[in-house]
Amino acid sequence: MMNFSLVDVKSIASNEPRSNFAEADLENLADIIIETGGIIRPLVLKVTGVESYTVVDGHFEYYAAVRAREKNPRQGEMVNACVITPKLEDLVVKQVASLKEIDFSSKTVIPHAETTKLEPRLANLELRLEKQFNEFKSELLQERQKIDSKLKQLENLIPQKSEQSNPLSLLNSLDKDELSKKLQRARIPGAEKLAKGIFDARRKKPKQEFEDYRDVVKSVKNLGDKTILTIIDEWSRS
């Protein structure tokens, strides 16, 4: 005998992976479930324990119901279901398979079958990659802010020294050879090439000078944050 009833979504499990379905489709159906107050096609469930069930048919609807409960715990708490007894399980499984075969045969054209199977997984993979990218971007931004803060602190200390020993003033005034010698004394790798890069970048500026240290890093190719910090530290002490 089959019993139709409302079942708590938390007590249901599915043997089919959620990744088989596109998150966008699940999200769309979840919103509709919340708006309408339930699903129009009941899940087919079998009993696996005391107040626990597993899905026989309706895996997509089940995961949409799970998402609906996540979005609105009160509205999506229960789901319509047909609970079958162990005696009827084999017959119900055959009925479900038969209905799926009929539904499949009624489709006259099935373009790119293999691609269609991959689409949900690819969509899920894109979401995971986008999440990881955003997390990496956030970490990079935080690290950049720390470096900018360190540069700002160093800049605030520099005005206390004479203009002649101000690293930014030196970067804006020394010629290529003088820059190279001073970078070599500070033990900066590739001093000669870096001096040329600084000199050439400075000449391209509207006023032929850098506005601040961040402008130097942005304008000079292959000049990283760590290198400019070393230059500031060494030149401020010399």
TIMI-34235 format. One line per 2 residues: number of its first residue (from 1); for each residue x, y, z of N, C-alpha, C, O. Coordinates in Angstrom, 2 decimals, padded with zeros to 5 digits. Layout:
N
NUM = X,Y,Z,X,Y,Z,X,Y,Z,X,Y,Z | ...;
END
This chain:
238
1 = 000.84,-001.19,000.00,000.00,000.00,000.00,000.88,001.25,000.00,001.93,001.28,000.65 | 000.45,002.29,-000.74,001.21,003.53,-000.80,000.48,004.60,000.00,-000.73,004.77,-000.12;
3 = 001.24,005.33,000.84,000.67,006.37,001.67,001.18,007.74,001.23,002.39,007.94,001.10 | 000.27,008.67,001.01,000.64,010.04,000.66,000.60,010.90,001.92,-000.39,010.91,002.64;
5 = 001.71,011.61,002.17,001.77,012.42,003.39,002.83,013.50,003.25,003.56,013.55,002.26 | 002.89,014.36,004.26,003.94,015.38,004.34,005.10,014.82,005.17,004.89,014.30,006.27;
7 = 006.31,014.93,004.64,007.49,014.38,005.31,008.50,015.49,005.53,008.71,016.35,004.68 | 009.13,015.46,006.69,010.16,016.44,007.01,011.35,016.25,006.07,011.88,015.14,005.96;
9 = 011.77,017.33,005.41,012.87,017.25,004.44,014.15,016.74,005.11,014.94,016.05,004.47 | 014.36,017.07,006.38,015.57,016.65,007.09,015.67,015.14,007.23,016.76,014.60,007.38;
11 = 014.54,014.45,007.18,014.55,013.00,007.40,014.75,012.22,006.11,014.72,010.99,006.12 | 014.96,012.93,004.97,015.08,012.28,003.67,016.53,012.34,003.18,017.25,013.31,003.42;
13 = 016.93,011.27,002.49,018.27,011.22,001.88,018.13,010.74,000.44,017.12,010.15,000.07 | 019.16,011.00,-000.37,019.16,010.57,-001.77,020.48,009.90,-002.09,021.54,010.36,-001.65;
15 = 020.42,008.82,-002.87,021.63,008.13,-003.28,022.23,008.72,-004.55,023.32,008.33,-004.97 | 021.52,009.68,-005.16,022.01,010.32,-006.38,022.72,011.62,-006.01,022.17,012.41,-005.24;
17 = 023.94,011.86,-006.53,024.69,013.07,-006.16,023.99,014.36,-006.57,023.37,014.43,-007.63 | 024.08,015.35,-005.74,023.49,016.65,-006.05,024.17,017.29,-007.27,023.55,018.06,-008.01;
19 = 025.44,016.96,-007.47,026.20,017.54,-008.58,025.65,017.13,-009.95,026.04,017.71,-010.97 | 024.76,016.12,-009.99,024.15,015.72,-011.26,023.17,016.77,-011.78,022.74,016.70,-012.93;
21 = 022.82,017.73,-010.94,021.82,018.74,-011.31,022.44,020.13,-011.28,023.28,020.44,-010.44 | 022.01,020.96,-012.21,022.51,022.33,-012.29,022.00,023.14,-011.11,020.81,023.12,-010.80;
23 = 022.91,023.84,-010.45,022.54,024.63,-009.28,021.51,025.71,-009.64,020.63,026.04,-008.85 | 021.65,026.26,-010.85,020.71,027.31,-011.27,019.29,026.76,-011.36,018.33,027.44,-010.97;
25 = 019.14,025.51,-011.87,017.82,024.89,-011.97,017.24,024.60,-010.59,016.06,024.81,-010.34 | 018.10,024.10,-009.69,017.65,023.82,-008.32,017.21,025.10,-007.63,016.20,025.13,-006.92;
27 = 017.99,026.17,-007.85,017.68,027.46,-007.24,016.32,027.97,-007.73,015.52,028.49,-006.95 | 016.07,027.82,-009.02,014.82,028.29,-009.62,013.62,027.53,-009.05,012.62,028.14,-008.66;
29 = 013.72,026.19,-009.01,012.61,025.39,-008.49,012.40,025.65,-006.99,011.27,025.64,-006.51 | 013.51,025.87,-006.25,013.40,026.15,-004.81,012.57,027.41,-004.57,011.74,027.46,-003.67;
31 = 012.81,028.44,-005.39,012.03,029.68,-005.25,010.55,029.43,-005.53,009.68,029.98,-004.84 | 010.27,028.61,-006.53,008.88,028.30,-006.87,008.21,027.51,-005.75,007.04,027.74,-005.42;
33 = 008.96,026.56,-005.16,008.43,025.76,-004.04,008.05,026.67,-002.88,007.00,026.49,-002.25 | 008.91,027.64,-002.59,008.62,028.57,-001.50,007.38,029.40,-001.80,006.55,029.63,-000.93;
35 = 007.25,029.86,-003.05,006.12,030.70,-003.44,004.80,029.92,-003.42,003.78,030.45,-003.00 | 004.83,028.66,-003.89,003.60,027.87,-003.99,003.30,027.07,-002.73,002.18,026.60,-002.55;
37 = 004.30,026.90,-001.86,004.08,026.18,-000.62,004.30,024.68,-000.71,003.92,023.95,000.20 | 004.90,024.19,-001.81,005.18,022.76,-001.93,005.44,022.37,-003.38,005.43,023.21,-004.27;
39 = 005.67,021.06,-003.60,005.90,020.55,-004.95,004.63,019.85,-005.44,003.93,019.20,-004.67 | 004.36,019.99,-006.74,003.12,019.42,-007.27,003.26,017.93,-007.56,002.25,017.22,-007.62;
41 = 004.48,017.45,-007.74,004.68,016.01,-007.97,005.36,015.42,-006.74,006.54,015.69,-006.51 | 004.65,014.64,-005.95,005.22,014.11,-004.70,006.47,013.26,-004.93,006.60,012.60,-005.97;
43 = 007.37,013.29,-003.98,008.52,012.40,-004.02,008.06,010.97,-003.76,007.08,010.76,-003.04 | 008.74,010.01,-004.32,008.48,008.61,-004.02,009.58,008.16,-003.06,010.76,008.17,-003.42;
45 = 009.20,007.77,-001.85,010.17,007.44,-000.80,009.97,006.02,-000.29,008.88,005.46,-000.33 | 011.07,005.47,000.20,010.95,004.19,000.92,011.51,004.38,002.32,012.42,005.19,002.54;
47 = 010.97,003.64,003.25,011.39,003.75,004.65,012.72,003.05,004.86,012.91,001.91,004.43 | 013.66,003.76,005.52,014.97,003.16,005.81,015.23,003.04,007.31,016.23,002.46,007.72;
49 = 014.34,003.59,008.11,014.50,003.54,009.55,013.37,004.29,010.23,012.39,004.66,009.59 | 013.52,004.51,011.51,012.51,005.26,012.25,012.59,006.73,011.84,013.58,007.41,012.11;
51 = 011.53,007.21,011.19,011.49,008.59,010.72,012.64,008.93,009.77,013.15,010.05,009.80 | 013.06,007.96,008.94,014.08,008.23,007.94,013.69,007.56,006.63,013.14,006.46,006.63;
53 = 013.99,008.23,005.51,013.54,007.77,004.21,014.65,008.01,003.18,015.56,008.82,003.40 | 014.55,007.30,002.06,015.45,007.55,000.94,014.62,007.70,-000.33,013.54,007.10,-000.44;
55 = 015.10,008.47,-001.26,014.35,008.79,-002.47,014.42,007.63,-003.47,015.50,007.13,-003.78 | 013.25,007.23,-003.95,013.16,006.24,-005.02,013.02,006.95,-006.36,013.63,006.57,-007.36;
57 = 012.20,007.99,-006.36,012.01,008.80,-007.56,011.76,010.26,-007.13,011.10,010.53,-006.14 | 012.32,011.19,-007.93,012.15,012.61,-007.62,013.38,013.21,-006.98,013.27,014.08,-006.11;
59 = 014.57,012.76,-007.42,015.82,013.25,-006.82,016.00,014.75,-007.06,016.43,015.48,-006.16 | 015.67,015.22,-008.27,015.80,016.65,-008.57,014.88,017.47,-007.67,015.30,018.49,-007.11;
61 = 013.61,017.03,-007.54,012.67,017.74,-006.68,013.13,017.73,-005.22,012.94,018.70,-004.48 | 013.75,016.62,-004.82,014.23,016.51,-003.44,015.30,017.56,-003.16,015.23,018.28,-002.16;
63 = 016.30,017.66,-004.06,017.38,018.62,-003.82,016.87,020.06,-003.91,017.38,020.95,-003.23 | 015.86,020.29,-004.75,015.24,021.62,-004.81,014.53,021.92,-003.50,014.56,023.05,-003.01;
65 = 013.87,020.90,-002.92,013.20,021.07,-001.63,014.21,021.35,-000.52,013.95,022.14,000.39 | 015.38,020.67,-000.59,016.45,020.92,000.38,016.91,022.38,000.30,017.10,023.05,001.32;
67 = 017.08,022.86,-000.95,017.50,024.25,-001.13,016.43,025.23,-000.64,016.74,026.27,-000.07 | 015.16,024.88,-000.88,014.05,025.73,-000.42,014.07,025.82,001.11,013.82,026.89,001.67;
69 = 014.36,024.70,001.77,014.42,024.71,003.24,015.59,025.54,003.74,015.50,026.20,004.77 | 016.71,025.51,003.00,017.87,026.32,003.38,017.53,027.81,003.29,017.96,028.61,004.12;
71 = 016.76,028.17,002.28,016.41,029.58,002.06,015.29,030.04,002.99,015.28,031.19,003.43 | 014.35,029.13,003.28,013.21,029.49,004.13,012.86,028.27,004.98,011.98,027.50,004.61;
73 = 013.54,028.10,006.12,013.34,026.89,006.95,011.88,026.63,007.32,011.46,025.48,007.38 | 011.14,027.66,007.56,009.75,027.47,007.98,008.87,027.05,006.81,008.07,026.12,006.93;
75 = 009.00,027.74,005.68,008.16,027.46,004.52,008.54,026.14,003.84,007.69,025.47,003.27 | 009.83,025.79,003.91,010.28,024.59,003.20,010.54,023.41,004.10,011.29,022.51,003.72;
77 = 009.95,023.38,005.27,010.22,022.32,006.23,009.70,020.96,005.78,010.39,019.95,005.92 | 008.50,020.93,005.23,007.86,019.66,004.84,007.75,019.56,003.32,007.78,020.57,002.61;
79 = 007.63,018.33,002.82,007.51,018.10,001.39,006.48,017.00,001.13,006.36,016.06,001.92 | 005.73,017.12,000.04,004.76,016.09,-000.33,005.49,014.81,-000.73,006.48,014.87,-001.46;
81 = 005.01,013.69,-000.28,005.69,012.43,-000.60,004.72,011.25,-000.61,003.69,011.24,000.07 | 005.11,010.27,-001.40,004.40,008.99,-001.43,005.33,007.96,-000.81,006.36,007.62,-001.39;
83 = 004.97,007.47,000.36,005.83,006.53,001.09,005.36,005.10,000.78,004.22,004.74,001.05 | 006.26,004.30,000.21,005.90,002.94,-000.19,006.38,001.93,000.85,007.35,002.16,001.57;
85 = 005.67,000.82,000.92,006.04,-000.25,001.84,007.09,-001.13,001.18,007.20,-001.15,-000.04 | 007.87,-001.87,001.98,008.91,-002.74,001.41,008.36,-003.75,000.40,009.05,-004.10,-000.56;
87 = 007.13,-004.22,000.59,006.54,-005.21,-000.32,006.33,-004.64,-001.72,006.41,-005.36,-002.71 | 006.06,-003.35,-001.78,005.77,-002.72,-003.08,007.00,-002.08,-003.72,006.90,-001.54,-004.83;
89 = 008.12,-002.12,-003.06,009.28,-001.39,-003.55,009.69,-001.81,-004.96,009.89,-000.96,-005.82 | 009.80,-003.12,-005.20,010.22,-003.59,-006.53,009.24,-003.17,-007.60,009.64,-002.76,-008.70;
91 = 007.94,-003.26,-007.30,006.93,-002.89,-008.29,006.96,-001.40,-008.58,006.82,-000.97,-009.73 | 007.15,-000.60,-007.54,007.20,000.85,-007.74,008.44,001.24,-008.55,008.36,002.10,-009.43;
93 = 009.57,000.60,-008.26,010.79,000.87,-009.02,010.58,000.55,-010.50,011.01,001.30,-011.37 | 009.90,-000.57,-010.79,009.61,-000.92,-012.17,008.69,000.11,-012.83,008.86,000.46,-013.99;
95 = 007.70,000.58,-012.05,006.78,001.59,-012.58,007.52,002.88,-012.91,007.29,003.49,-013.96 | 008.41,003.29,-012.01,009.20,004.51,-012.24,010.05,004.37,-013.49,010.12,005.29,-014.30;
97 = 010.72,003.20,-013.64,011.56,002.97,-014.81,010.74,002.98,-016.08,011.16,003.51,-017.11 | 009.55,002.37,-016.01,008.66,002.32,-017.18,008.21,003.72,-017.60,008.19,004.04,-018.79;
99 = 007.86,004.54,-016.62,007.43,005.92,-016.91,008.57,006.74,-017.51,008.35,007.57,-018.39 | 009.78,006.50,-017.03,010.93,007.23,-017.56,011.21,006.82,-019.00,011.60,007.65,-019.82;
101 = 011.02,005.52,-019.31,011.22,005.06,-020.68,010.21,005.69,-021.63,010.54,006.06,-022.75 | 008.97,005.80,-021.17,007.92,006.42,-021.98,008.24,007.89,-022.22,008.09,008.40,-023.33;
103 = 008.68,008.55,-021.16,009.00,009.97,-021.27,010.18,010.18,-022.21,010.22,011.14,-022.98 | 011.15,009.26,-022.14,012.33,009.36,-023.00,011.97,009.14,-024.46,012.44,009.87,-025.34;
105 = 011.13,008.13,-024.73,010.75,007.80,-026.11,009.88,008.87,-026.74,009.82,008.98,-027.96 | 009.19,009.68,-025.90,008.31,010.72,-026.44,009.09,011.91,-026.96,008.52,012.76,-027.65;
107 = 010.36,012.00,-026.64,011.19,013.10,-027.12,011.74,012.73,-028.49,012.51,011.77,-028.62 | 011.36,013.47,-029.49,011.76,013.15,-030.87,013.20,013.50,-031.15,013.86,012.82,-031.94;
109 = 013.71,014.56,-030.51,015.08,014.99,-030.76,015.80,015.18,-029.43,015.29,015.87,-028.54 | 016.97,014.57,-029.30,017.78,014.74,-028.10,019.17,015.18,-028.55,020.06,014.34,-028.69;
111 = 019.38,016.47,-028.77,020.67,016.95,-029.27,021.76,016.88,-028.23,021.56,017.22,-027.06 | 022.94,016.42,-028.68,024.13,016.43,-027.84,023.87,015.78,-026.47,023.98,016.44,-025.44;
113 = 023.52,014.51,-026.48,023.17,013.81,-025.24,024.31,013.85,-024.22,024.08,014.12,-023.04 | 025.54,013.59,-024.69,026.67,013.56,-023.76,026.92,014.94,-023.18,027.24,015.08,-022.00;
115 = 026.77,015.97,-024.02,026.96,017.34,-023.55,025.93,017.69,-022.49,026.24,018.35,-021.50 | 024.67,017.23,-022.73,023.60,017.53,-021.77,023.90,016.92,-020.41,023.61,017.53,-019.38;
117 = 024.47,015.72,-020.39,024.82,015.08,-019.12,025.91,015.86,-018.39,025.92,015.92,-017.16 | 026.81,016.46,-019.17,027.93,017.17,-018.55,027.56,018.56,-018.07,028.23,019.11,-017.19;
119 = 026.51,019.14,-018.64,026.17,020.53,-018.33,025.99,020.80,-016.83,026.55,021.77,-016.33 | 025.22,019.96,-016.09,025.07,020.23,-014.65,026.40,020.20,-013.91,026.65,021.04,-013.04;
121 = 027.27,019.24,-014.25,028.55,019.14,-013.57,029.45,020.33,-013.91,030.16,020.86,-013.05 | 029.41,020.73,-015.20,030.22,021.88,-015.60,029.75,023.16,-014.91,030.56,023.98,-014.48;
123 = 028.43,023.30,-014.80,027.88,024.48,-014.13,028.30,024.51,-012.67,028.65,025.56,-012.12 | 028.27,023.33,-012.03,028.67,023.23,-010.62,030.17,023.52,-010.47,030.59,024.17,-009.51;
125 = 030.96,023.03,-011.44,032.40,023.27,-011.40,032.70,024.77,-011.56,033.58,025.30,-010.89 | 031.96,025.44,-012.45,032.15,026.88,-012.66,031.86,027.65,-011.38,032.57,028.61,-011.05;
127 = 030.83,027.24,-010.65,030.49,027.91,-009.39,031.60,027.75,-008.37,031.95,028.69,-007.66 | 032.16,026.52,-008.30,033.24,026.27,-007.33,034.50,027.06,-007.69,035.17,027.61,-006.82;
129 = 034.82,027.11,-009.00,035.99,027.87,-009.45,035.81,029.36,-009.19,036.75,030.05,-008.80 | 034.60,029.85,-009.43,034.33,031.27,-009.20,034.48,031.61,-007.71,035.00,032.66,-007.36;
131 = 034.00,030.70,-006.85,034.13,030.91,-005.40,035.59,030.94,-004.98,035.99,031.81,-004.20 | 036.39,029.99,-005.51,037.81,029.95,-005.17,038.54,031.19,-005.67,039.42,031.73,-004.99;
133 = 038.16,031.65,-006.88,038.78,032.85,-007.45,038.49,034.07,-006.58,039.37,034.89,-006.32 | 037.23,034.19,-006.15,036.84,035.34,-005.31,037.57,035.31,-003.97,037.97,036.36,-003.46;
135 = 037.75,034.10,-003.41,038.48,033.99,-002.15,039.95,034.40,-002.33,040.52,035.10,-001.50 | 040.55,033.95,-003.44,041.95,034.30,-003.74,042.07,035.81,-003.96,043.02,036.43,-003.49;
137 = 041.11,036.39,-004.68,041.11,037.83,-004.95,041.02,038.62,-003.65,041.68,039.65,-003.48 | 040.17,038.13,-002.72,040.01,038.80,-001.43,041.29,038.74,-000.62,041.68,039.73,000.00;
139 = 041.96,037.57,-000.62,043.22,037.43,000.12,044.29,038.34,-000.48,045.06,038.96,000.25 | 044.33,038.42,-001.82,045.31,039.26,-002.49,045.08,040.73,-002.16,046.03,041.49,-001.96;
141 = 043.81,041.14,-002.12,043.47,042.52,-001.79,043.89,042.86,-000.35,044.41,043.95,-000.09 | 043.66,041.93,000.57,044.06,042.16,001.96,045.57,042.30,002.09,046.07,043.14,002.84;
143 = 046.30,041.46,001.34,047.76,041.53,001.38,048.25,042.86,000.79,049.20,043.45,001.30 | 047.59,043.31,-000.27,047.95,044.58,-000.90,047.70,045.75,000.05,048.49,046.70,000.11;
145 = 046.61,045.68,000.78,046.28,046.73,001.74,047.31,046.80,002.86,047.65,047.89,003.33 | 047.82,045.63,003.28,048.84,045.60,004.31,050.12,046.28,003.82,050.76,047.04,004.55;
147 = 050.49,045.98,002.57,051.70,046.56,001.99,051.53,048.07,001.83,052.46,048.83,002.13 | 050.35,048.51,001.36,050.09,049.94,001.22,050.17,050.66,002.57,050.67,051.78,002.67;
149 = 049.67,049.99,003.60,049.72,050.56,004.94,051.17,050.71,005.40,051.53,051.71,006.02 | 051.99,049.70,005.10,053.41,049.75,005.48,054.11,050.88,004.74,054.92,051.60,005.33;
151 = 053.80,051.04,003.44,054.39,052.13,002.67,053.99,053.49,003.24,054.81,054.41,003.32 | 052.73,053.59,003.63,052.24,054.85,004.19,052.95,055.19,005.49,053.27,056.35,005.74;
153 = 053.19,054.18,006.31,053.89,054.39,007.57,055.32,054.89,007.32,055.81,055.78,008.02 | 055.96,054.29,006.31,057.32,054.70,005.98,057.34,056.12,005.42,058.24,056.90,005.71;
155 = 056.33,056.44,004.62,056.23,057.79,004.05,056.08,058.84,005.16,056.64,059.93,005.06 | 055.34,058.50,006.19,055.13,059.44,007.29,056.41,059.69,008.08,056.56,060.73,008.72;
157 = 057.35,058.74,008.03,058.61,058.91,008.73,059.62,059.71,007.92,060.47,060.39,008.49 | 059.52,059.63,006.62,060.51,060.23,005.73,060.61,061.75,005.84,061.73,062.25,005.85;
159 = 059.51,062.53,005.94,059.62,063.99,006.03,060.48,064.47,007.19,060.97,065.61,007.15 | 060.69,063.65,008.22,061.52,064.04,009.35,062.99,064.13,008.95,063.80,064.74,009.66;
161 = 063.34,063.50,007.81,064.72,063.51,007.34,064.90,064.63,006.32,063.92,065.21,005.86 | 066.11,064.90,005.99,066.39,065.95,005.01,065.91,065.53,003.64,065.77,064.34,003.35;
163 = 065.66,066.52,002.79,065.19,066.25,001.43,066.20,065.42,000.66,065.83,064.64,-000.22 | 067.47,065.59,000.97,068.52,064.89,000.25,068.48,063.39,000.52,068.84,062.59,-000.35;
165 = 068.05,063.00,001.74,068.01,061.58,002.08,066.62,060.97,001.90,066.40,059.81,002.23 | 065.69,061.76,001.36,064.34,061.26,001.10,064.37,060.32,-000.10,064.68,060.77,-001.20;
167 = 064.07,059.00,000.07,064.14,058.05,-001.04,063.31,058.45,-002.24,063.75,058.28,-003.38 | 062.10,058.99,-002.02,061.25,059.39,-003.15,061.90,060.54,-003.90,061.85,060.59,-005.13;
169 = 062.51,061.48,-003.15,063.20,062.60,-003.80,064.37,062.10,-004.63,064.62,062.61,-005.72 | 065.08,061.11,-004.10,066.21,060.54,-004.84,065.74,059.82,-006.10,066.36,059.93,-007.16;
171 = 064.64,059.09,-005.99,064.08,058.41,-007.17,063.66,059.39,-008.24,063.66,059.07,-009.43 | 063.29,060.60,-007.82,062.82,061.62,-008.75,063.93,062.53,-009.27,063.71,063.31,-010.19;
173 = 065.15,062.43,-008.70,066.19,063.39,-009.07,067.47,062.77,-009.61,068.14,063.38,-010.45 | 067.83,061.58,-009.16,069.09,060.98,-009.59,069.02,060.55,-011.05,067.98,060.13,-011.54;
175 = 070.18,060.68,-011.75,070.21,060.20,-013.13,070.42,058.68,-013.13,070.53,058.06,-012.07 | 070.47,058.11,-014.31,070.51,056.65,-014.43,071.73,056.04,-013.75,071.60,055.05,-013.03;
177 = 072.91,056.63,-013.95,074.14,056.08,-013.37,074.13,056.20,-011.85,074.54,055.28,-011.14 | 073.66,057.36,-011.34,073.61,057.56,-009.89,072.63,056.60,-009.23,072.87,056.08,-008.15;
179 = 071.50,056.38,-009.92,070.51,055.41,-009.41,071.11,054.02,-009.34,070.93,053.30,-008.36 | 071.84,053.64,-010.40,072.44,052.31,-010.46,073.43,052.10,-009.32,073.42,051.06,-008.66;
181 = 074.29,053.12,-009.07,075.29,053.00,-008.00,074.61,052.90,-006.63,075.01,052.09,-005.79 | 073.60,053.72,-006.42,072.93,053.72,-005.12,072.17,052.41,-004.89,072.12,051.91,-003.77;
183 = 071.58,051.87,-005.95,070.89,050.58,-005.83,071.88,049.45,-005.55,071.58,048.53,-004.79 | 073.07,049.53,-006.19,074.10,048.52,-005.95,074.58,048.56,-004.50,074.79,047.52,-003.88;
185 = 074.74,049.78,-003.96,075.18,049.91,-002.57,074.12,049.35,-001.60,074.44,048.89,-000.50 | 072.87,049.41,-002.03,071.78,048.87,-001.21,071.58,047.37,-001.44,070.69,046.75,-000.87;
187 = 072.47,046.80,-002.31,072.45,045.35,-002.60,071.10,044.93,-003.23,070.53,043.90,-002.87 | 070.62,045.74,-004.14,069.39,045.42,-004.87,069.75,044.60,-006.10,070.55,045.08,-006.91;
189 = 069.20,043.40,-006.29,069.52,042.58,-007.47,069.13,043.29,-008.77,068.11,043.98,-008.83 | 069.99,043.11,-009.81,069.70,043.73,-011.11,069.65,045.24,-011.04,068.80,045.87,-011.66;
191 = 070.58,045.84,-010.27,070.55,047.28,-010.00,070.60,048.11,-011.28,069.85,049.08,-011.42 | 071.47,047.74,-012.19,071.64,048.54,-013.42,070.37,048.55,-014.27,069.94,049.60,-014.74;
193 = 069.79,047.38,-014.45,068.56,047.26,-015.25,067.39,047.98,-014.57,066.57,048.61,-015.22 | 067.33,047.86,-013.23,066.27,048.50,-012.48,066.41,050.02,-012.52,065.41,050.74,-012.61;
195 = 067.65,050.50,-012.46,067.90,051.94,-012.52,067.41,052.50,-013.86,066.80,053.57,-013.90 | 067.67,051.78,-014.93,067.21,052.22,-016.26,065.68,052.25,-016.31,065.08,053.16,-016.88;
197 = 065.05,051.22,-015.71,063.59,051.16,-015.70,062.98,052.32,-014.93,061.98,052.89,-015.35 | 063.61,052.67,-013.79,063.12,053.80,-012.98,063.29,055.11,-013.73,062.38,055.94,-013.77;
199 = 064.47,055.27,-014.32,064.78,056.51,-015.05,063.84,056.71,-016.24,063.32,057.80,-016.46 | 063.62,055.62,-017.02,062.75,055.71,-018.19,061.30,055.96,-017.79,060.60,056.75,-018.44;
201 = 060.84,055.30,-016.74,059.46,055.48,-016.30,059.22,056.90,-015.79,058.16,057.48,-016.01 | 060.22,057.44,-015.10,060.10,058.80,-014.55,059.98,059.83,-015.66,059.22,060.79,-015.54;
203 = 060.72,059.63,-016.75,060.71,060.59,-017.88,059.35,060.62,-018.59,059.01,061.59,-019.25 | 058.58,059.53,-018.44,057.28,059.46,-019.10,056.17,060.15,-018.29,055.06,060.34,-018.78;
205 = 056.49,060.52,-017.06,055.50,061.17,-016.21,055.26,062.61,-016.69,056.18,063.24,-017.21 | 054.04,063.13,-016.52,053.72,064.49,-016.95,054.69,065.53,-016.38,055.12,066.44,-017.08;
207 = 055.03,065.39,-015.09,055.97,066.31,-014.46,057.36,065.68,-014.31,058.23,066.23,-013.63 | 057.55,064.54,-014.96,058.80,063.80,-014.90,059.22,063.50,-013.46,060.38,063.61,-013.09;
209 = 058.23,063.11,-012.66,058.51,062.67,-011.30,057.36,061.81,-010.81,056.22,061.95,-011.26 | 057.66,060.90,-009.86,056.66,060.00,-009.30,055.88,060.72,-008.20,056.43,061.53,-007.46;
211 = 054.60,060.42,-008.11,053.76,061.06,-007.10,054.03,060.48,-005.71,054.12,061.22,-004.73 | 054.16,059.17,-005.63,054.44,058.51,-004.36,055.03,057.13,-004.67,055.25,056.79,-005.83;
213 = 055.28,056.34,-003.62,055.92,055.04,-003.83,055.02,054.06,-004.56,055.51,053.23,-005.33 | 053.71,054.15,-004.34,052.81,053.28,-005.09,052.85,053.59,-006.57,052.69,052.69,-007.41;
215 = 053.06,054.84,-006.90,053.19,055.25,-008.30,054.47,054.67,-008.89,054.50,054.30,-010.06 | 055.53,054.59,-008.08,056.79,054.02,-008.55,056.60,052.54,-008.88,057.00,052.08,-009.96;
217 = 055.98,051.78,-007.95,055.75,050.35,-008.15,054.88,050.11,-009.38,055.13,049.19,-010.16 | 053.86,050.93,-009.54,052.93,050.77,-010.66,053.59,051.09,-012.00,053.25,050.49,-013.02;
219 = 054.53,052.05,-012.01,055.10,052.54,-013.26,056.33,051.76,-013.73,056.59,051.68,-014.93 | 057.08,051.19,-012.79,058.34,050.53,-013.14,058.14,049.03,-013.26,057.70,048.37,-012.31;
221 = 058.44,048.49,-014.42,058.26,047.07,-014.68,059.21,046.25,-013.81,060.37,046.61,-013.63 | 058.70,045.15,-013.27,059.48,044.19,-012.46,059.96,044.78,-011.13,060.86,044.24,-010.50;
223 = 059.35,045.89,-010.71,059.67,046.44,-009.39,058.55,046.03,-008.42,057.45,046.58,-008.46 | 058.85,045.05,-007.58,057.82,044.54,-006.68,057.75,045.31,-005.37,058.58,046.17,-005.08;
225 = 056.73,044.97,-004.60,056.52,045.65,-003.32,057.70,045.43,-002.35,058.11,046.35,-001.65 | 058.22,044.19,-002.32,059.32,043.90,-001.40,060.57,044.71,-001.75,061.28,045.18,-000.87;
227 = 060.83,044.86,-003.06,062.02,045.60,-003.50,061.93,047.07,-003.11,062.90,047.64,-002.61 | 060.76,047.69,-003.34,060.63,049.12,-003.01,060.74,049.34,-001.50,061.28,050.35,-001.05;
229 = 060.22,048.37,-000.72,060.35,048.48,000.74,061.83,048.41,001.16,062.26,049.13,002.06 | 062.60,047.55,000.48,064.03,047.43,000.78,064.76,048.73,000.41,065.60,049.21,001.16;
231 = 064.41,049.30,-000.75,065.03,050.56,-001.19,064.74,051.67,-000.18,065.65,052.40,000.21 | 063.50,051.79,000.23,063.12,052.83,001.19,063.88,052.66,002.50,064.39,053.63,003.07;
233 = 063.96,051.42,002.96,064.61,051.15,004.24,066.11,051.47,004.16,066.65,052.13,005.05 | 066.77,051.00,003.09,068.21,051.20,002.95,068.56,052.67,002.72,069.50,053.19,003.33;
235 = 067.82,053.33,001.84,068.13,054.73,001.51,067.78,055.68,002.65,068.40,056.73,002.79 | 066.79,055.30,003.45,066.43,056.17,004.58,067.50,056.16,005.65,067.65,057.13,006.40;
237 = 068.25,055.06,005.73,069.28,054.95,006.75,070.63,055.50,006.29,071.51,055.79,007.10 | 070.79,055.63,004.98,072.09,056.06,004.45,072.24,057.58,004.50,073.27,058.12,004.09;
END
